[in-house]
Amino acid sequence: MGSQTHTKAFRTLSNELDLLTDMRYVYTSSNTIGKQQIVNMVFDSNLYYKEGIYRTHTMMEIFTHNTQKMKEKGLMIYEKKEGLLDEDPLSGK
């Protein structure tokens, strides 16, 4: 790969880097399998639909900041499991 090719690749990456942090863009630009993989990754394959609303007890920590707002809008209920899952298994507690 030549220097000019590297420069073009880095320029393209630099121009598009913000899009990688835009989860709405990443999700909407994905195909069906990609969307399923994103949902499974974020919710650890524990997202389900019950009584007219999505529910989960596991979610990547980075996405938990809007859980109250999602609940208020009737979009999703996040009920984190209490107990053993909250403890660090290596902490000895």
C-alpha positions in Angstrom: 0.0 0.0 0.0 1.5 3.3 -1.0 1.8 6.5 0.9 -0.9 8.2 -1.1 -3.3 5.3 -0.4 -2.6 5.6 3.3 -3.2 9.3 3.3 -6.5 8.8 1.5 -7.6 6.1 4.0 -6.7 8.2 7.0 -8.5 11.2 5.5 -11.6 9.2 4.9 -11.4 7.7 8.5 -11.0 11.2 9.9 -14.0 12.6 8.0 -16.2 9.7 9.0 -15.1 9.1 12.6 -17.9 11.1 14.2 -20.4 8.8 12.5 -19.1 5.8 14.4 -20.1 7.4 17.7 -23.6 8.3 16.4 -25.5 5.1 17.3 -28.6 6.2 15.5 -26.5 6.5 12.3 -24.8 3.2 12.9 -28.1 1.4 13.6 -30.1 2.9 10.7 -27.3 2.3 8.2 -27.0 -1.3 9.2 -28.7 -4.2 7.4 -31.1 -6.4 9.4 -28.4 -8.8 10.6 -26.3 -5.8 11.7 -29.2 -4.3 13.6 -29.9 -7.6 15.4 -26.2 -7.8 16.4 -26.2 -4.3 17.8 -29.4 -5.0 19.8 -28.0 -8.3 21.1 -24.7 -6.6 22.1 -26.3 -3.7 23.9 -28.9 -5.8 25.8 -26.8 -9.0 26.1 -29.6 -10.8 24.2 -32.1 -10.1 27.0 -34.4 -7.6 25.3 -38.0 -8.7 25.2 -41.5 -7.3 24.6 -44.2 -7.7 27.2 -47.5 -5.8 27.9 -46.9 -3.3 25.1 -43.4 -2.2 26.1 -39.8 -3.4 25.6 -38.1 -4.6 28.8 -34.6 -5.8 29.8 -32.6 -6.5 32.9 -29.2 -6.2 31.2 -27.8 -3.3 29.2 -24.3 -2.0 28.5 -23.5 0.6 31.1 -22.7 3.3 28.6 -26.4 3.3 27.5 -28.1 3.4 30.9 -28.1 7.2 31.3 -31.5 7.6 29.5 -33.3 4.7 31.1 -35.6 6.9 33.2 -36.5 9.0 30.2 -37.3 5.9 28.1 -39.5 4.5 30.9 -41.4 7.8 31.2 -42.0 7.8 27.4 -43.2 4.2 27.5 -40.4 3.0 25.3 -38.6 0.6 27.5 -38.3 -0.6 31.1 -34.8 -1.4 32.4 -35.0 -3.3 35.6 -31.4 -4.2 36.6 -31.2 -7.5 38.4 -30.2 -7.1 42.1 -28.0 -9.4 44.1 -25.1 -11.5 42.9 -24.9 -9.8 39.5 -24.1 -6.5 41.1 -21.1 -7.8 42.9 -17.6 -8.1 41.4 -16.9 -11.9 41.4 -13.2 -11.2 42.1 -13.8 -8.9 45.0 -14.3 -11.6 47.7 -17.6 -10.0 48.9 
